[in-house]
Amino acid sequence: MSAVMSAFMPRPSAQGCAANGVQWSAALAQCQYRWPSRHRKQPADAGTDFEADLASLERILPPQLAISESSMHGYGIHARKSFEPGRDIAVEHAFIWAAFGKKGLKRKTSFNALELFPHDTSDIEAKQSAVTLTLAVLQRMTQHVELLQTWFRVCCKGPQTWRCLPATKLALERRLRHAREILAKTSVNFQITDEEFISLDLQRIGAGLGPATVVPFCFALLNHSCCPNAKLIYRGSEGSLTCTRAIEAGEEIFISYINEVDEVLSRRHHLLELHGVKCLCPRCATNFATGDCWVNSWVCPCCKSPIEDHAVQCLCGAVVTCRDRQERRQREQAVWAALTQATCYVVKLASARKVDGAWVNMALRYVSQAQWEFAALRPSGSQARVKAWAQLRSYFGGPDLCLDSSLDVAKFWRQIEMDFVKELAQQHEAISAESTRKDLSIGDARWARRLVAALRLYELTSDTLRLVRVGPRSDGGFVMLDTGQPIKHFLSYGVGTNVDFEWELAMSGTKVHLFNHTVDSLPRQHPNFSFHQEALCAEELPGVGSTLAEGVQLLGTGPSALKCDVEGEEFRAILATDSEVLGRFDQLCLELHWLGRPRCGDAQVKAMALEKLNEQFVMLHAHGNSYADIVDVAGCEIPDMLEVLYVHRRLLGQSFRPSGAGLIAGELDTNRCPFVPDICLRGPPFAADVPHP
């Protein structure tokens, strides 16, 4: 449930799916961190009061809405009748807002912060400060207002870990400074501590389902889904809940707290950091399992089907070289520039009212040409095309273009309006289709068991060997074995905006070869760096990717190591590499992706790759990525994404043994997501052998 409904309610039964030996874990369907830090648990003796609070809140809901048990978790808002796409479901005035000249509503159920705390600034953060101060005043007077008392009883406090984020911390400090200035200029005898202000401000962030200067009331009960059926739009203090696809009577109403067209990891990242919500909707499960999210894709020049930006090869077999990728981006930039220039030119010509219509029509042809070229780059319904059509719509929707001398402009605008609606409909259809894939199996049950068995963890038995963390404590660092001898050569596949790990190795004298096909250059340079604009592939693809066998040829004599963070392509690359080539490395720092999903290969591909590594290496360290999920594979709960360290047996001799305790996240690790507890690897396959079925 969203910000207002903070208490944990009885969880629904696990609705995981079982197919071909793979069972989605109860931890995934009923995880206690489903809505991390967004809710506090309901006290054991508070059931009756909470039900009464729900009844009180339901009495002020619009009559077409009701509160009932959510299909996701806890409670949510449901429709009492059916709605067609485009229809307004309900309208509500915000609980608190900040706007000049707006009067409060009757019964004091809505409050204008600028009436309670007037100030002579239009600064957005000053308005946010006034909203938080109003929230503090109302909280102290709740004993006199029953409805507000109910609202605050079920309202969450917000994830306090937010205050540790650098950007959030600076914003909190700025708003606190504004609050002090506002209080100094008012005659209100009101005192608030820094801690109280920050706590309420974080609580308001958690309830923010609209502009930053609005605190919703009833609409704060709306749950999130990455495949929503409604959209919430605020116009001033008034919020309008609009249906985006058909809603049946009794169906729960979902909105998206973020931009739902983003890739699944981006969606989860922003949901956790902005709202403290870990979404486990059907679309997220499908995206994690299959990678299907083509609303940010490109058009394949050969088969015209969507292809993801980082893909090196289309399903039709066409190879996307680095040069193709660069030309594609340059072409899109040129089309955007031409589109903007042409539309501005049309507006200027049409607004002059004395310009020959032939010039206007010529400019319209330029717009049509840019529009056609853009459609050849991005698939229908993609985020970029919707944005482009929206820009055209905004340019041509003005009253200045309704001229008798430019009837073609009005005709063109009507066509753009129709195209925009079609693009939105295509996008909604694509997002809905991503949620309907049923087959999420990773393969045969025997291979699933071999996959988890291959993740057996080992521990050191020698005092002369120790594990150390290289690189930053945050994302980007890896655990390695300190043998007392420096690493001479290092291959790093999948570098991006952070090369701190590689930088620390380079500073120690290691020659580092860095590979990535999606970036043009490194964020930092070092004399020991050599950058290669190539992807890691299972087979050689000239102009875009190379194999591990080719990368090994760059190594000289002396100890060498490998790092791979290539979004799931590591399994096929390892399988395609000779054991002799893999044996050239002393250590392997790998990020294993989608272990419990069919994405980037089924259980057989992943099991065979890990078993191939285990022939020469042992896994001495592992750490789960808390942004991903914990899934059940062959009866074992494993993180879907796992950072691991493999060390060659020749370095260890007999100084290792199977771990009997597993791993508890400690000083060598860092939690990727501060809003959920770090992952402990205490059960099989990490701390014990996989039990026989």
VMD Tcl script that draws the C-alpha trace (Angstrom):
set ca {
  {0.00 0.00 0.00}
  {1.25 3.49 -0.57}
  {2.26 6.23 1.81}
  {-0.85 6.65 3.91}
  {-1.56 2.98 4.55}
  {1.58 2.23 6.48}
  {0.56 -0.74 8.61}
  {1.35 -4.25 7.44}
  {-1.82 -6.17 6.78}
  {-2.25 -9.98 6.51}
  {-0.33 -11.07 3.45}
  {-2.03 -12.92 0.63}
  {-0.98 -16.46 -0.08}
  {2.05 -16.96 -2.29}
  {1.13 -16.67 -5.92}
  {4.38 -17.85 -7.40}
  {4.41 -20.10 -10.42}
  {6.01 -23.51 -10.74}
  {7.18 -24.78 -14.10}
  {9.70 -27.44 -15.06}
  {11.19 -27.76 -11.62}
  {11.46 -24.04 -10.84}
  {9.32 -22.61 -8.07}
  {9.19 -18.91 -7.44}
  {10.09 -18.46 -3.82}
  {7.68 -17.57 -1.06}
  {10.28 -14.95 -0.25}
  {9.54 -13.40 -3.61}
  {5.77 -13.58 -3.30}
  {5.50 -12.78 0.43}
  {8.83 -11.08 1.16}
  {8.68 -9.06 4.36}
  {10.54 -6.33 2.50}
  {7.96 -6.11 -0.28}
  {7.32 -2.51 0.74}
  {10.56 -1.81 2.64}
  {10.53 0.97 5.21}
  {7.34 2.33 3.66}
  {5.14 0.69 6.25}
  {5.45 -0.13 9.90}
  {3.99 -3.32 11.28}
  {0.56 -3.18 12.80}
  {0.58 -3.73 16.58}
  {-1.00 -6.99 17.67}
  {-3.75 -5.22 19.61}
  {-4.51 -2.56 17.01}
  {-6.66 -4.59 14.63}
  {-10.01 -3.11 15.66}
  {-8.74 0.47 15.67}
  {-7.12 0.04 12.30}
  {-10.33 -1.31 10.79}
  {-12.14 1.71 12.23}
  {-9.55 4.00 10.67}
  {-10.08 2.31 7.32}
  {-13.81 2.83 7.63}
  {-13.30 6.52 8.47}
  {-11.09 7.04 5.45}
  {-13.48 5.18 3.18}
  {-16.34 7.51 4.19}
  {-14.51 10.47 2.64}
  {-13.55 8.63 -0.54}
  {-15.39 9.60 -3.73}
  {-18.48 7.34 -3.99}
  {-17.12 5.46 -7.01}
  {-14.09 4.25 -5.00}
  {-13.68 1.75 -2.14}
  {-10.90 0.44 0.11}
  {-10.38 -3.30 0.05}
  {-7.63 -5.91 0.12}
  {-4.98 -5.39 -2.53}
  {-3.84 -8.02 -5.00}
  {-0.27 -6.83 -4.38}
  {-0.10 -6.38 -0.62}
  {-2.20 -4.96 2.20}
  {-5.03 -2.70 1.09}
  {-5.67 -0.41 -1.86}
  {-8.32 1.57 -3.72}
  {-10.77 -0.34 -5.91}
  {-13.36 0.83 -8.43}
  {-17.04 0.35 -7.56}
  {-18.00 0.50 -11.25}
  {-16.33 0.03 -14.61}
  {-14.50 2.82 -16.46}
  {-13.50 3.26 -20.08}
  {-10.05 4.54 -21.11}
  {-9.80 8.32 -20.99}
  {-12.60 8.75 -18.42}
  {-12.00 10.61 -15.15}
  {-12.43 8.18 -12.26}
  {-12.46 10.74 -9.45}
  {-11.34 14.25 -8.52}
  {-9.94 15.28 -5.15}
  {-8.46 18.40 -3.60}
  {-5.05 17.90 -2.00}
  {-4.78 17.55 1.76}
  {-2.04 20.21 1.86}
  {-0.71 22.31 -0.99}
  {1.17 25.55 -1.55}
  {-0.36 28.09 -3.91}
  {-0.99 31.83 -3.80}
  {-4.55 33.08 -3.66}
  {-6.21 29.70 -3.06}
  {-8.77 29.43 -0.29}
  {-9.23 26.44 1.98}
  {-12.21 24.16 1.57}
  {-15.02 23.60 4.01}
  {-14.68 21.30 7.02}
  {-10.95 21.99 7.06}
  {-10.07 18.90 5.08}
  {-7.73 20.85 2.82}
  {-5.06 23.36 3.81}
  {-3.09 25.95 1.86}
  {0.41 26.14 3.35}
  {0.90 29.69 2.07}
  {-2.10 30.88 4.07}
  {-0.77 29.40 7.30}
  {2.85 30.39 6.57}
  {2.84 33.26 4.05}
  {6.15 34.30 2.53}
  {7.17 36.43 -0.43}
  {9.01 33.89 -2.54}
  {8.18 31.56 -5.38}
  {11.14 29.28 -4.66}
  {9.94 25.69 -4.97}
  {11.88 24.50 -1.92}
  {10.50 27.38 0.16}
  {7.00 26.21 -0.77}
  {7.98 22.66 0.16}
  {9.17 23.95 3.54}
  {5.83 25.67 4.10}
  {4.05 22.40 3.29}
  {6.14 20.52 5.85}
  {5.52 23.20 8.49}
  {1.79 22.92 7.83}
  {2.06 19.16 8.27}
  {3.73 19.74 11.64}
  {0.99 22.14 12.78}
  {-1.77 19.74 11.77}
  {-0.08 16.83 13.50}
  {-0.08 18.74 16.79}
  {-3.77 19.64 16.51}
  {-5.00 16.15 15.60}
  {-6.42 15.56 19.04}
  {-9.08 18.12 18.11}
  {-9.73 16.91 14.55}
  {-10.88 13.29 14.30}
  {-10.26 12.90 10.57}
  {-6.71 14.22 10.80}
  {-6.09 12.02 13.80}
  {-7.11 9.01 11.69}
  {-4.89 10.14 8.83}
  {-1.80 10.49 11.02}
  {-2.41 7.19 12.82}
  {-2.06 5.25 9.59}
  {0.54 7.49 7.96}
  {4.08 6.12 7.73}
  {7.11 8.04 8.92}
  {9.10 7.51 5.75}
  {12.41 5.70 5.32}
  {14.91 7.45 7.56}
  {17.77 6.04 5.48}
  {16.97 8.75 2.94}
  {18.77 11.28 5.07}
  {22.03 9.42 4.36}
  {21.80 9.96 0.60}
  {23.99 12.95 -0.40}
  {21.46 14.63 -2.71}
  {18.56 14.11 -0.29}
  {20.64 15.33 2.63}
  {21.51 18.59 0.85}
  {17.87 19.13 -0.14}
  {16.72 18.52 3.45}
  {19.26 21.05 4.73}
  {18.09 23.66 2.19}
  {14.43 23.16 3.10}
  {15.26 23.32 6.80}
  {17.01 26.64 6.21}
  {13.94 27.92 4.36}
  {11.73 26.78 7.26}
  {13.81 28.81 9.72}
  {13.52 31.88 7.49}
  {9.75 31.44 7.11}
  {9.22 31.07 10.87}
  {11.37 34.15 11.54}
  {9.12 36.27 9.31}
  {5.79 35.09 10.71}
  {4.03 36.03 13.92}
  {3.05 32.43 14.61}
  {4.38 31.21 17.94}
  {5.47 27.87 16.59}
  {8.56 25.86 17.48}
  {9.86 22.84 15.56}
  {13.11 20.96 16.04}
  {15.43 20.08 13.17}
  {14.79 16.39 13.76}
  {11.01 16.83 13.72}
  {11.12 18.86 10.51}
  {13.37 16.37 8.72}
  {11.26 13.42 9.86}
  {8.04 15.01 8.58}
  {9.71 16.06 5.35}
  {10.82 12.50 4.70}
  {7.31 11.33 5.49}
  {5.96 13.77 2.91}
  {8.41 12.47 0.30}
  {6.97 9.02 0.89}
  {3.48 10.36 0.26}
  {4.44 12.42 -2.78}
  {2.17 11.22 -5.57}
  {2.15 14.51 -7.42}
  {3.99 17.84 -7.39}
  {6.54 18.50 -4.66}
  {4.24 21.08 -3.05}
  {1.24 18.76 -2.68}
  {0.32 16.20 -0.01}
  {-2.58 14.01 -1.22}
  {-5.25 12.63 1.08}
  {-7.47 9.91 -0.38}
  {-5.32 9.47 -3.48}
  {-2.35 8.69 -1.23}
  {-4.01 5.28 -0.78}
  {-3.31 4.40 -4.42}
  {-0.82 1.58 -4.89}
  {1.96 1.51 -7.45}
  {2.30 -0.74 -10.45}
  {4.73 -0.59 -13.36}
  {1.74 -1.52 -15.54}
  {-0.81 1.00 -14.22}
  {-4.43 1.31 -15.25}
  {-4.81 4.96 -14.20}
  {-2.88 8.23 -14.11}
  {-2.96 10.96 -11.47}
  {-2.67 14.54 -12.73}
  {-2.60 17.61 -10.48}
  {-3.79 21.00 -11.67}
  {-3.04 23.33 -8.82}
  {-4.53 21.77 -5.70}
  {-6.94 19.55 -7.61}
  {-5.95 16.02 -8.50}
  {-7.68 14.14 -11.29}
  {-7.52 10.34 -11.45}
  {-7.90 9.31 -15.10}
  {-8.41 5.81 -16.49}
  {-5.72 4.77 -19.01}
  {-7.14 1.34 -19.84}
  {-10.44 -0.39 -19.21}
  {-11.17 -0.97 -15.51}
  {-13.81 -3.44 -14.40}
  {-16.00 -3.03 -11.32}
  {-14.13 -4.33 -8.27}
  {-10.71 -4.06 -9.95}
  {-7.92 -2.35 -8.03}
  {-6.71 0.99 -9.35}
  {-2.96 1.35 -9.79}
  {-0.88 4.34 -10.77}
  {2.83 4.60 -11.46}
  {4.92 6.58 -8.96}
  {7.70 6.90 -11.57}
  {8.25 6.85 -15.32}
  {6.99 3.35 -16.05}
  {8.64 3.15 -19.48}
  {12.12 2.93 -17.93}
  {14.10 -0.32 -17.86}
  {13.30 -2.61 -14.93}
  {16.47 -1.92 -12.88}
  {16.01 1.83 -13.34}
  {12.40 1.54 -12.20}
  {13.36 -0.40 -9.09}
  {16.21 2.00 -8.29}
  {14.01 5.09 -8.51}
  {11.11 3.49 -6.64}
  {13.37 2.55 -3.75}
  {15.16 5.89 -3.58}
  {12.14 8.14 -4.11}
  {9.33 6.18 -2.46}
  {10.86 3.32 -0.49}
  {8.90 0.78 -2.54}
  {10.31 -2.46 -3.92}
  {7.93 -3.28 -6.74}
  {7.14 -6.94 -7.42}
  {4.37 -6.44 -9.95}
  {3.91 -8.99 -12.79}
  {5.62 -6.70 -15.29}
  {8.75 -6.44 -13.13}
  {8.83 -10.23 -12.74}
  {8.60 -10.63 -16.52}
  {11.23 -7.96 -17.24}
  {13.67 -9.50 -14.78}
  {13.04 -12.91 -16.30}
  {13.11 -12.08 -20.00}
  {14.55 -8.59 -20.43}
  {11.54 -7.57 -22.53}
  {11.27 -3.79 -22.39}
  {11.44 -2.52 -25.94}
  {9.85 0.90 -25.31}
  {13.42 2.23 -25.15}
  {14.65 0.23 -28.16}
  {15.75 1.04 -31.70}
  {14.55 -0.24 -35.06}
  {16.68 -2.94 -36.66}
  {17.60 -1.67 -40.16}
  {17.25 -5.21 -41.57}
  {14.08 -6.75 -40.15}
  {12.54 -3.53 -38.71}
  {11.91 -5.20 -35.34}
  {12.81 -3.53 -32.00}
  {16.34 -4.11 -30.70}
  {17.73 -2.97 -27.35}
  {20.44 -0.33 -27.28}
  {23.15 -2.53 -25.74}
  {22.41 -5.53 -27.98}
  {25.21 -6.53 -30.32}
  {23.04 -8.65 -32.58}
  {19.39 -8.70 -33.61}
  {17.32 -11.88 -33.59}
  {17.42 -11.79 -37.39}
  {21.22 -12.13 -37.24}
  {22.14 -8.55 -38.13}
  {25.19 -7.35 -36.20}
  {25.10 -3.88 -34.61}
  {28.66 -2.57 -34.75}
  {29.99 0.22 -32.57}
  {30.08 2.40 -35.67}
  {26.41 1.61 -36.37}
  {25.53 2.51 -32.80}
  {27.39 5.82 -32.99}
  {25.85 6.74 -36.36}
  {22.41 5.85 -35.03}
  {22.79 8.22 -32.09}
  {24.17 11.00 -34.28}
  {21.29 10.53 -36.69}
  {18.76 10.79 -33.89}
  {20.40 13.96 -32.56}
  {20.26 15.46 -36.04}
  {16.59 14.52 -36.41}
  {15.78 16.08 -33.03}
  {17.60 19.28 -34.00}
  {15.80 19.43 -37.37}
  {12.47 18.70 -35.72}
  {12.90 21.47 -33.18}
  {14.11 23.94 -35.79}
  {11.32 23.17 -38.22}
  {8.55 23.40 -35.64}
  {9.90 26.70 -34.31}
  {10.02 27.96 -37.88}
  {6.41 26.97 -38.46}
  {5.27 28.74 -35.30}
  {7.19 31.86 -36.26}
  {5.77 31.90 -39.77}
  {2.20 31.22 -38.72}
  {2.34 33.80 -35.95}
  {3.50 36.53 -38.33}
  {0.08 36.53 -40.06}
  {1.57 38.17 -43.16}
  {3.65 35.31 -44.44}
  {2.87 33.55 -47.70}
  {1.16 30.22 -47.05}
  {3.64 28.55 -49.43}
  {6.42 29.19 -46.90}
  {4.34 27.67 -44.15}
  {3.65 24.58 -46.25}
  {7.33 24.24 -47.05}
  {8.15 24.29 -43.35}
  {5.47 21.66 -42.79}
  {7.19 19.43 -45.32}
  {10.40 19.77 -43.32}
  {8.53 18.69 -40.20}
  {7.02 15.72 -42.01}
  {10.44 14.67 -43.28}
  {11.97 14.83 -39.79}
  {8.98 12.94 -38.42}
  {9.40 10.20 -41.01}
  {13.15 9.85 -40.36}
  {12.52 9.61 -36.62}
  {9.98 6.84 -37.14}
  {12.66 4.89 -39.02}
  {14.91 5.00 -35.93}
  {12.54 4.19 -33.07}
  {9.69 1.63 -32.94}
  {6.08 2.70 -32.60}
  {5.11 3.30 -28.97}
  {8.69 3.84 -27.82}
  {9.45 6.52 -25.26}
  {11.40 8.63 -27.75}
  {8.63 8.64 -30.35}
  {5.96 9.54 -27.80}
  {8.20 12.40 -26.67}
  {8.71 13.59 -30.25}
  {5.00 13.50 -31.08}
  {4.24 15.29 -27.80}
  {6.68 18.05 -28.76}
  {5.03 18.45 -32.16}
  {1.65 18.49 -30.46}
  {2.69 21.28 -28.10}
  {4.06 23.39 -30.97}
  {1.05 23.01 -33.21}
  {-1.62 23.19 -30.52}
  {-1.43 26.95 -29.98}
  {-4.22 29.33 -31.00}
  {-1.79 31.39 -33.14}
  {-1.74 28.60 -35.73}
  {-5.46 28.71 -36.44}
  {-5.06 30.99 -39.49}
  {-7.14 31.13 -42.64}
  {-3.94 31.46 -44.65}
  {-2.48 28.25 -43.21}
  {-5.27 25.71 -43.30}
  {-2.66 23.03 -43.90}
  {-1.26 23.82 -40.46}
  {-4.58 23.04 -38.79}
  {-4.90 19.88 -40.86}
  {-1.36 18.87 -39.96}
  {-2.04 19.52 -36.27}
  {-5.10 17.25 -36.35}
  {-2.96 14.53 -37.90}
  {-0.29 15.00 -35.21}
  {-2.99 14.76 -32.53}
  {-4.17 11.46 -33.99}
  {-0.61 10.15 -34.27}
  {0.10 11.12 -30.67}
  {-2.95 9.21 -29.43}
  {-1.91 6.18 -31.51}
  {1.64 6.28 -30.09}
  {0.31 6.41 -26.53}
  {-2.07 3.54 -27.22}
  {0.78 1.50 -28.72}
  {2.93 2.22 -25.68}
  {0.21 1.16 -23.23}
  {-0.35 -2.00 -25.27}
  {3.37 -2.80 -25.22}
  {3.64 -2.29 -21.47}
  {0.58 -4.45 -20.87}
  {2.01 -7.17 -23.11}
  {5.16 -7.27 -20.97}
  {3.05 -8.35 -17.99}
  {1.32 -11.27 -19.64}
  {4.17 -13.66 -20.42}
  {3.49 -16.88 -18.50}
  {6.48 -19.11 -19.20}
  {9.19 -17.90 -16.81}
  {10.84 -21.27 -16.30}
  {14.64 -21.49 -16.37}
  {14.57 -25.06 -17.64}
  {14.68 -28.69 -16.60}
  {14.64 -29.48 -12.87}
  {17.85 -31.52 -13.09}
  {19.76 -28.61 -14.60}
  {18.23 -26.24 -12.04}
  {19.64 -28.41 -9.26}
  {23.06 -28.57 -10.96}
  {22.99 -24.79 -11.28}
  {22.57 -24.16 -7.56}
  {24.97 -26.98 -6.67}
  {27.64 -25.22 -8.74}
  {27.35 -22.18 -6.44}
  {28.95 -24.04 -3.51}
  {30.98 -21.63 -1.38}
  {34.45 -22.37 0.05}
  {36.52 -20.78 2.81}
  {40.24 -20.30 3.42}
  {42.09 -22.44 5.97}
  {45.48 -20.70 5.77}
  {46.50 -17.67 7.84}
  {48.84 -16.50 5.08}
  {46.00 -15.83 2.66}
  {43.28 -13.23 3.14}
  {40.50 -11.55 1.22}
  {40.55 -7.78 0.67}
  {38.21 -5.32 -0.98}
  {39.58 -3.43 -3.97}
  {37.88 -0.28 -5.15}
  {35.10 1.74 -3.53}
  {32.88 0.51 -0.71}
  {29.89 1.42 -2.83}
  {28.92 -0.04 -6.19}
  {31.98 -0.76 -8.31}
  {34.29 -2.48 -5.84}
  {35.12 -6.20 -5.75}
  {36.60 -8.64 -3.25}
  {39.93 -10.23 -4.25}
  {42.50 -12.60 -2.76}
  {45.66 -10.96 -1.41}
  {48.46 -13.42 -2.25}
  {51.29 -11.03 -1.51}
  {52.13 -10.76 -5.21}
  {50.81 -7.88 -7.32}
  {48.59 -8.57 -10.31}
  {50.47 -7.71 -13.49}
  {47.65 -7.77 -16.03}
  {43.91 -7.31 -15.75}
  {41.01 -7.62 -18.21}
  {37.85 -5.70 -17.28}
  {34.71 -6.25 -19.37}
  {31.66 -4.06 -18.83}
  {33.10 -0.75 -17.60}
  {30.82 2.26 -17.55}
  {30.70 5.51 -15.61}
  {32.71 4.12 -12.66}
  {36.26 2.80 -13.04}
  {37.39 3.25 -9.42}
  {38.05 -0.48 -9.07}
  {40.27 -0.53 -12.14}
  {41.89 2.76 -11.08}
  {43.04 1.29 -7.77}
  {44.60 -1.66 -9.60}
  {46.29 0.66 -12.09}
  {47.72 2.75 -9.25}
  {49.44 -0.40 -7.95}
  {51.15 -0.93 -11.31}
  {48.66 -3.31 -12.97}
  {48.20 -3.01 -16.73}
  {44.44 -2.79 -17.16}
  {42.56 -3.44 -20.42}
  {39.01 -2.09 -20.25}
  {36.17 -3.11 -22.60}
  {32.73 -1.65 -23.30}
  {30.85 -1.29 -26.57}
  {28.23 1.23 -25.36}
  {30.55 4.11 -24.35}
  {32.96 6.15 -26.46}
  {35.56 6.81 -23.77}
  {36.43 6.26 -20.11}
  {35.33 8.67 -17.35}
  {38.92 8.74 -16.04}
  {42.27 8.20 -17.70}
  {45.39 6.50 -16.36}
  {48.73 5.64 -18.04}
  {48.10 1.96 -17.25}
  {44.64 2.00 -18.89}
  {43.99 0.66 -22.39}
  {40.41 1.12 -23.60}
  {38.79 -1.13 -26.21}
  {35.34 -0.28 -27.56}
  {34.27 -3.90 -27.72}
  {31.69 -6.18 -26.13}
  {32.36 -9.59 -24.63}
  {30.90 -12.20 -26.97}
  {30.80 -15.96 -27.28}
  {32.11 -15.63 -30.85}
  {34.07 -12.99 -32.66}
  {31.91 -10.21 -34.13}
  {34.17 -7.80 -36.06}
  {33.50 -4.19 -35.24}
  {31.56 -4.84 -32.04}
  {32.78 -7.74 -29.90}
  {35.61 -10.11 -29.08}
  {36.03 -13.31 -27.10}
  {37.99 -14.09 -23.95}
  {40.47 -15.99 -26.11}
  {41.23 -12.76 -27.98}
  {41.45 -10.79 -24.74}
  {43.99 -13.22 -23.27}
  {46.33 -12.40 -26.15}
  {46.74 -8.93 -24.63}
  {48.16 -10.37 -21.43}
  {51.87 -10.61 -20.70}
  {53.69 -12.75 -18.19}
  {52.90 -12.69 -14.51}
  {49.73 -12.98 -12.41}
  {46.57 -11.91 -14.23}
  {42.90 -11.53 -13.36}
  {39.53 -10.98 -15.03}
  {36.43 -8.94 -14.22}
  {33.09 -9.41 -16.01}
  {29.98 -7.31 -15.50}
  {28.23 -7.83 -18.82}
  {24.54 -8.20 -17.91}
  {24.23 -11.97 -18.30}
  {26.44 -12.55 -21.33}
  {29.16 -13.98 -19.04}
  {27.67 -17.48 -19.17}
  {27.84 -17.94 -22.95}
  {31.27 -16.31 -23.06}
  {32.64 -18.73 -20.45}
  {31.10 -21.75 -22.20}
  {32.71 -20.73 -25.49}
  {36.18 -20.35 -23.94}
  {38.70 -23.21 -23.79}
  {39.66 -24.39 -20.31}
  {43.29 -23.65 -21.14}
  {42.43 -20.01 -21.82}
  {40.45 -19.70 -18.57}
  {43.40 -21.22 -16.73}
  {45.53 -18.22 -17.65}
  {43.68 -16.20 -14.99}
  {44.52 -16.43 -11.31}
  {41.32 -14.74 -10.13}
  {37.89 -14.05 -11.61}
  {35.68 -11.21 -10.32}
  {32.27 -11.86 -11.82}
  {28.79 -10.43 -11.47}
  {26.45 -13.31 -12.24}
  {23.10 -12.09 -13.56}
  {19.61 -13.61 -13.61}
  {20.56 -16.88 -11.90}
  {16.93 -17.79 -11.24}
  {15.47 -16.44 -14.50}
  {15.44 -17.58 -18.14}
  {17.03 -14.30 -19.19}
  {20.38 -14.72 -21.03}
  {20.15 -18.50 -21.04}
  {18.31 -21.30 -19.28}
  {19.49 -23.36 -16.32}
  {21.51 -25.69 -18.55}
  {23.61 -22.88 -20.04}
  {24.29 -21.32 -16.64}
  {24.97 -24.62 -14.89}
  {27.42 -25.76 -17.55}
  {29.28 -22.45 -17.39}
  {29.62 -22.57 -13.60}
  {30.63 -26.22 -13.62}
  {33.32 -25.38 -16.16}
  {34.70 -22.76 -13.78}
  {34.62 -25.17 -10.84}
  {36.97 -27.53 -12.67}
  {39.85 -25.09 -12.05}
  {38.53 -22.47 -9.63}
  {36.83 -22.32 -6.25}
  {34.35 -19.67 -5.16}
  {35.74 -17.96 -2.06}
  {33.34 -15.04 -1.76}
  {29.83 -14.07 -2.82}
  {27.52 -11.14 -2.17}
  {23.92 -10.70 -3.29}
  {22.69 -7.56 -5.04}
  {19.81 -6.28 -2.89}
  {18.27 -4.36 -5.80}
  {17.33 -7.69 -7.38}
  {15.20 -10.47 -5.93}
  {15.72 -13.66 -3.97}
  {14.30 -16.56 -5.95}
  {13.78 -20.25 -5.33}
  {15.69 -22.60 -7.60}
  {15.57 -26.34 -6.87}
  {14.46 -25.65 -3.30}
  {17.30 -23.22 -2.56}
  {16.86 -19.49 -2.11}
  {19.53 -17.60 -4.03}
  {19.97 -13.95 -5.03}
  {19.08 -13.35 -8.64}
  {22.25 -11.27 -9.04}
  {25.44 -12.32 -7.30}
  {28.95 -10.82 -7.10}
  {31.47 -13.65 -6.77}
  {35.21 -14.23 -6.49}
  {36.71 -17.33 -8.10}
  {40.35 -18.18 -7.31}
  {42.43 -20.73 -9.22}
  {43.24 -23.88 -7.28}
  {46.96 -23.55 -8.02}
  {47.11 -20.47 -5.77}
  {45.40 -22.23 -2.88}
  {46.89 -25.70 -2.81}
  {45.04 -27.44 0.02}
  {44.26 -24.22 1.92}
  {40.50 -24.27 1.41}
  {37.46 -26.29 2.39}
  {33.68 -26.19 1.85}
  {32.08 -23.48 3.95}
  {29.87 -24.64 6.79}
  {28.64 -21.21 7.83}
  {28.08 -19.32 4.59}
  {28.45 -15.57 4.52}
  {26.96 -12.71 6.49}
  {27.42 -9.37 4.78}
  {30.34 -7.71 6.54}
  {33.17 -5.27 6.11}
  {34.16 -6.65 2.71}
  {30.71 -5.93 1.27}
  {28.44 -2.97 0.89}
  {24.68 -2.99 0.59}
  {23.71 -1.78 -2.87}
  {20.35 -0.58 -1.58}
  {20.20 1.10 1.85}
  {16.41 0.65 2.10}
  {16.41 -3.12 2.49}
  {18.59 -5.32 4.71}
  {21.67 -6.80 3.12}
  {21.49 -10.41 1.95}
  {22.96 -13.19 4.11}
  {24.06 -16.38 2.36}
  {23.62 -18.89 5.18}
  {21.79 -21.84 3.65}
  {22.45 -24.20 0.75}
  {24.14 -23.99 -1.70}
  {26.49 -21.52 0.01}
  {26.79 -23.03 3.49}
  {25.77 -26.62 2.73}
  {25.39 -29.06 -0.12}
  {22.17 -28.97 -2.10}
  {19.82 -31.62 -0.68}
  {18.72 -34.42 -2.97}
  {15.11 -34.22 -4.15}
}
mol new
graphics top color blue
foreach p $ca { graphics top sphere $p radius 0.5 }
foreach p [lrange $ca 0 end-1] q [lrange $ca 1 end] { graphics top cylinder $p $q radius 0.2 }
display resetview
